[in-house]
Amino acid sequence: MVPIRWGILGCGKISRKFASDLALVEGAKLMALGARELSTAQEFAREFPAPHVHGSYEELVLDPEVDVIYIGTPHGLHREHTLLCLNHGKAVLCEKAFAINLREAKEMIDTARTKKVFLMEALWSKFLPQYQKVQELIAAGELGEIKNVLIDFGFIPQAPVPSRLYDPALGGGSLLDIGVYNVFFALSFLGRPDEIEASMTPATTGVDEQCAMLFKYKNGAMAQLFCSLSSNLGTEADIGGTKNRIRLTSRFYAPSARIELYSGREETKQFIPVDKEPGSGYQYEARHVGECLQKGLIESPVMTLDDSLLLMETLDRIRAVAGIHYAVDNH
């Protein structure tokens, strides 16, 4: 097996988690780092050594010893950075939210497909063992017909608060930062909603501090989703069907979540065991990207580009109803 040589574009908090877990992936090698300032990349390299350390993103994408680049910059910059990589023939794993809006996502995907270069959204939750287990339980009919999904995700940012969370230019706000998980899970279990209701509370910068969403389906199913940057919520997910109910406990989107299966009105609870690896959980998506590249694929069969388009389209629909607007929407 030829090693997959990784570059990391953007040396912030999320990239540190990714780099740490990349070391757990057989056949993956951290080859290069790129940051806007050389000192930032050098500081990152002290913790996660890489043979090549670049003081610009342009130098990173020109590095001939890099096969694929993980983009860990704020989502307001994802379009620019993804296109930079694709136009230099570099495969891309782009952190969620994939883009600011559907127009940007389409441009990124059209470029990847035209140039036949691999591109995937880094929605790590889809590759986690507990997500796979829940899908297995649903497919086996454990829940019956799914009728409702209830998900909340909320936390109060701790100092120093990342400026990107509230910066409109970077796609700040609760929906694109954390509500994307709620929406992704609802789409996974119920599909594209026929109707969407939504409302938001603005922060002082104008981005959404809180957002409430209601998905309605012609078969009578509903999804009730809530995200907040102003309160610490349970951050759990309930999937209810005509037979049983599943709850993903705190941090439903992460490896720490446990699966609880409830049956009957008396709610007999059963814990569903899941085998987990060490690490924070980013190694699963990195491993999958490596497998795709080894096979010469230009698109993941698991987290497809059409999946990303549906997610972005749904986020756009929510924002239109709730009144969440970014300047790039006018372009």
Residue pairs with C-beta under 8 A, 6 or more apart in sequence:
1 27
1 294
2 27
2 294
3 27
3 28
3 29
4 27
4 28
4 29
4 67
4 68
4 289
4 290
4 293
4 294
5 29
5 31
5 32
5 65
5 66
5 67
5 68
6 22
6 28
6 29
6 30
6 31
6 32
6 66
6 67
6 68
6 69
6 70
6 286
7 31
7 32
7 33
7 34
7 52
7 60
7 61
7 63
7 66
7 68
7 69
7 70
7 90
8 15
8 18
8 19
8 30
8 32
8 33
8 34
8 44
8 50
8 69
8 70
8 72
9 34
9 57
9 60
9 61
9 69
9 70
9 71
9 72
9 73
9 81
9 85
10 34
10 35
10 71
10 72
10 73
10 81
11 33
11 34
11 35
11 40
11 41
11 43
11 44
11 72
12 72
12 73
13 162
14 72
14 95
15 44
15 70
15 72
16 44
16 47
16 48
17 280
17 282
18 70
18 72
18 122
18 282
18 286
19 30
19 44
19 47
19 48
20 48
20 279
20 280
20 282
21 279
21 280
21 281
21 282
21 283
21 286
22 28
22 30
22 70
22 282
22 283
22 286
23 30
23 48
24 277
24 278
24 279
24 283
25 283
25 286
25 287
25 290
26 287
27 290
27 294
28 286
28 287
28 290
30 48
30 49
30 50
31 50
31 51
31 52
31 63
31 65
31 66
32 50
32 51
32 52
32 53
32 54
32 60
32 63
32 65
32 66
33 41
33 44
33 45
33 48
33 50
33 52
33 53
33 54
33 60
34 41
34 54
34 56
34 57
34 59
34 60
34 61
34 69
35 41
35 44
35 54
35 55
35 57
36 55
36 56
36 57
37 55
38 53
38 54
38 55
39 55
41 53
41 54
41 55
42 53
45 53
51 65
52 63
52 65
52 66
54 60
54 63
57 81
57 84
58 84
60 66
60 69
61 69
61 84
61 85
61 88
61 90
62 88
66 90
67 90
67 91
67 293
68 90
68 91
68 92
68 93
68 118
68 289
68 293
69 85
69 90
69 91
69 92
69 93
70 93
70 95
70 122
70 286
71 78
71 81
71 82
71 85
71 92
71 93
71 94
71 95
71 122
72 95
73 81
73 95
74 164
74 167
74 170
74 171
75 95
75 96
75 97
75 98
75 99
75 100
75 170
75 171
75 176
75 177
76 100
76 164
76 167
76 169
76 170
76 171
76 172
76 326
76 328
77 170
78 94
78 95
78 97
78 98
78 99
78 100
78 104
78 108
79 99
79 100
79 104
79 107
79 108
81 94
82 92
82 94
82 108
82 111
82 119
83 107
83 108
83 111
85 91
85 92
86 92
86 108
86 111
86 112
86 115
86 117
86 119
87 111
87 115
89 115
89 117
90 117
91 117
91 118
91 119
91 289
91 293
92 112
92 117
92 118
92 119
92 120
93 120
93 122
93 285
93 286
93 289
94 108
94 119
94 120
94 121
94 122
95 121
95 122
96 121
96 122
96 123
96 180
96 184
97 171
97 176
97 177
97 180
97 312
97 315
98 105
98 108
98 121
98 308
98 311
98 312
99 105
99 108
99 312
100 171
100 176
100 326
100 328
100 329
101 312
101 315
101 316
101 319
101 326
101 328
101 329
102 309
102 312
102 313
102 316
103 331
104 312
104 328
105 308
105 309
105 312
106 309
108 119
109 119
109 305
109 308
109 309
111 117
112 118
112 119
112 298
112 299
112 305
113 298
113 299
113 305
116 298
117 298
118 289
118 292
118 293
118 297
118 298
118 299
119 298
119 299
119 305
120 285
120 289
120 292
120 299
120 300
120 303
120 305
121 303
121 305
121 307
121 308
121 311
122 285
123 184
123 285
123 303
123 307
123 308
123 311
124 281
124 282
124 284
124 285
125 131
125 181
125 184
125 185
125 253
125 254
126 184
126 188
126 285
126 302
126 303
127 284
127 285
127 288
127 302
127 303
128 254
128 255
128 281
128 284
129 255
129 274
129 275
129 276
129 284
130 248
130 255
130 257
130 258
130 259
130 274
131 188
133 259
133 272
133 274
134 239
134 246
134 248
134 259
135 188
137 143
137 246
137 259
137 261
137 272
138 146
138 189
138 239
138 241
138 246
141 243
142 241
142 243
142 244
142 246
142 261
143 239
143 240
143 241
143 242
143 243
143 244
143 245
143 246
144 241
144 242
144 243
144 244
145 219
145 241
145 242
146 189
146 190
146 221
146 239
146 240
146 241
147 220
147 221
147 222
147 240
147 241
147 242
148 221
148 222
148 223
148 224
148 238
148 239
148 240
149 185
149 186
149 189
149 190
149 215
149 221
149 222
149 223
149 224
149 225
149 237
149 238
149 239
149 240
150 223
150 224
150 225
150 237
150 238
150 240
151 181
151 182
151 185
151 186
151 223
151 224
151 225
151 226
151 236
151 237
151 238
151 252
152 182
152 225
152 226
152 227
152 228
152 233
152 234
152 235
152 236
153 178
153 179
153 181
153 182
153 226
153 227
153 228
153 233
153 235
153 252
153 253
154 174
154 178
154 210
154 226
154 227
154 228
154 229
154 230
154 231
154 232
154 233
154 235
155 178
155 228
155 229
155 231
155 232
155 233
155 235
156 229
156 230
156 231
156 232
157 165
157 229
163 170
164 170
164 172
165 172
165 173
165 177
165 229
166 172
166 173
166 203
166 204
166 205
166 207
166 229
167 205
167 207
168 205
168 206
168 207
168 326
168 327
169 326
169 327
171 326
172 205
172 207
173 200
173 203
173 207
173 208
173 209
173 211
173 229
173 324
174 200
174 207
174 208
174 209
174 210
174 211
174 227
174 228
174 229
175 200
175 208
175 211
175 227
175 315
175 318
175 319
175 322
175 324
176 315
177 229
178 227
178 229
179 211
179 213
179 225
179 227
179 318
180 311
180 315
181 252
181 253
182 213
182 225
182 226
182 227
182 237
183 213
183 225
183 311
183 314
183 315
183 318
184 311
185 237
185 252
185 253
186 193
186 215
186 223
186 225
187 310
187 311
187 314
189 223
189 239
190 215
190 217
190 221
190 223
191 217
192 310
192 314
193 215
193 216
193 217
193 223
193 314
194 216
194 217
194 218
195 215
195 216
196 213
196 214
196 215
196 216
196 314
196 317
196 318
196 321
197 213
197 214
197 216
197 321
198 211
198 212
198 213
198 214
198 318
198 319
198 321
198 322
199 211
199 212
199 322
200 208
200 209
200 210
200 211
200 212
200 322
200 323
200 324
201 208
201 209
201 210
201 211
201 230
202 208
202 209
203 209
203 229
207 324
208 322
208 324
209 228
209 229
209 230
210 226
210 227
210 228
210 229
210 230
211 226
211 227
211 228
211 318
211 322
211 324
212 225
212 226
213 223
213 224
213 225
213 226
213 318
213 322
214 222
214 223
214 224
214 225
215 222
215 223
215 224
215 225
216 222
226 233
234 250
235 250
235 251
235 252
236 247
236 248
236 249
236 250
236 252
237 247
237 248
237 252
237 253
238 245
238 246
238 247
238 248
239 245
239 246
239 247
239 248
243 263
244 261
244 262
244 263
245 261
245 262
245 263
245 267
246 259
246 260
246 261
246 262
247 259
247 260
247 262
248 257
248 258
248 259
248 260
249 257
249 258
249 259
249 260
250 256
250 257
251 257
254 281
255 276
255 280
255 281
258 271
259 271
259 272
259 274
260 269
260 270
260 271
260 272
261 269
261 270
261 271
261 272
262 268
262 269
262 270
263 270
277 283
277 284
285 303
288 300
288 302
288 303
289 300
292 299
292 300
292 301
299 305
318 324
319 325
